[in-house]
Amino acid sequence: MPSAAERTRTLVQSTCSAMLLIPGAAGSCPDQLLPDVRTVGPDGEVFLVLPADSPAVRAATHAQDDELAVVLELTDVAPVSVPNRIRGRAWLSGWLTCVPGVAEPGRMLLRLELGEASVDDLWGAETVEPDAFARACPDPLVEHEAELLQHLHSGHGDQVRSLCALLGDRESDAWAAYASAVPVALDRYGLRVRFTRRHGPGTPADRSFDARFEFPEPVDDVVALRRAMHQLFEAAGC
């Protein structure tokens, strides 16, 4: 499984939403605290680009000792329609400073020196040390995950649903037990599918659960992913 540091690094370098939480800025418009761009430097520092008139820029500019304590909160939402779409959150706490003269006109580059981090996602809740975050690499599929999940859901729904056979439901009518099977997460180690089992007599509602399907070996790119997915579907008898 991906480490907590890798999962956090992946969220930072993904397209999930992010917001700066700054003391004294609770009354600010939320849009003014959303970084336009975020990247990770070689030492694990996080660089953020915001409008020059953002409350974050003003606060960092006037902070005592040139340091402003902030939290960068990231919220990861599944790119497919599914109940409980929030897949996880991460929090990066540290000190924010301005890096003048680097961003384009009307924008300011800010540097977040990481003090501590934590992640709470589909794998569980864990803390992340700054050194581990600096050493970690984002998942190689992060740039393509949303598109790949949407493609699997819209173009290969029956094949995804057939993976229920790998759960032990190998009867001929196994598919009928499930109202839906939605791919909700994808990384170099495997695919996570959210199954919804049809309710039966005496059962008040459909019941959803996640199942994780590991690849034979980690994949590094989309080409290797295609091979791994074909192996999964073949194993399910599709």
C-alpha positions, -999 to +999 in steps of 0.1 A: +000+000+000+012+036-005+027+051+026+011+080+045+038+103+032+032+092-004-005+096-001-001+131+013+024+141-013+000+128-040-028+149-027-006+180-026+004+175-063-031+165-074-060+187-086-079+182-053-091+214-036-069+232-011-074+261+013-052+280+036-064+283+072-049+315+086-055+329+121-076+360+119-087+354+084-120+336+092-141+364+078-123+364+044-139+351+012-129+314+009-119+319-028-092+344-017-075+316+003-074+290-025-040+287-041-039+289-079-009+267-081+009+244-056+042+226-061+067+208-038+103+219-036+134+196-032+134+200+006+097+193+010+086+229+012+053+236-005+051+266-029+018+283-034+007+309-059-021+333-048-034+367-059-012+395-047-041+410-028-050+378-010-054+379+028-027+352+029-002+374+011-010+404+033-007+384+064+026+368+054+040+402+044+032+418+078+040+388+100+064+393+128+098+376+122+087+371+086+069+339+096+031+331+097+018+299+112-009+284+088-025+251+079-030+240+043-061+218+042-067+195+012-099+178+004-100+149-020-133+141-037-139+111-060-142+121-096-171+098-102-207+099-088-209+078-058-223+081-022-198+095+003-176+111-024-150+126+000-121+102-002-099+119+023-083+150+037-048+161+046-035+189+067+000+205+063+010+228+092+039+251+090+052+287+084+043+308+055+066+334+039+066+355+007+090+348-021+090+382-039+098+388-076+091+352-088+054+350-097+037+368-126+023+403-122-007+403-099+004+370-082+026+362-053+046+331-046+044+319-010+066+293+007+052+269+033+079+254+054+064+221+067+063+216+105+039+186+106+013+169+084-015+143+087-038+125+064-072+108+069-083+089+039-096+055+026-065+039+041-070+054+076-056+083+096-019+088+100+007+114+108+035+123+084+069+135+094+084+164+073+114+144+063+092+115+051+071+140+031+102+154+015+115+120+004+082+107-008+071+107-045+036+113-057+018+084-073+028+082-110-009+079-120-020+110-101-023+132-133-044+106-150-065+091-122-096+112-126-098+106-163-090+068-159-117+063-132-143+082-153-134+060-183-136+028-164-170+038-149-186+050-182-169+026-207-162-005-187-189-007-161-198-043-167-162-054-165-157-035-132-189-050-119-176-085-129-148-081-104-173-092-078-163-127-089-129-121-072-148-116-039-159-152-039-193-146-057-186-170-086-222-182-090-238-174-124-261-148-109-235-131-087-238-099-107-275-097-097-266-093-061-250-059-067-269-027-077-237-009-087-199-012-087-181+021-090-143+025-093-135+052-067-097+052-064-067+041-084-030+041-077+001+022-088-007-006-064-043-013-073-079-004-079-106+003-052-142-004-062-173+006-042-199-021-044-235-016-035-253-049-027-290-049-034-312-050-003-333-080+003-364-088+023-361-074+058-332-052+048-340-015+050-315-002+024-287-012+000-254-017+017-222-003+003-186-015+009-152-010-007-131-038-021-094-034-031-080-053-060-042-054-060-021-055-092+004-083-096+031-057-094+031-019-091+026+000-123+046+031-133+026+044-163-007+041-182+007+013-205+016-009-175-018+000-160-037-014-191-019-047-187-027-049-150-064-041-157-066-068-183-051-093-159-077-083-133-106-087-157-092-120-170-090-133-134-126-123-129-135-144-160-145-114-181 
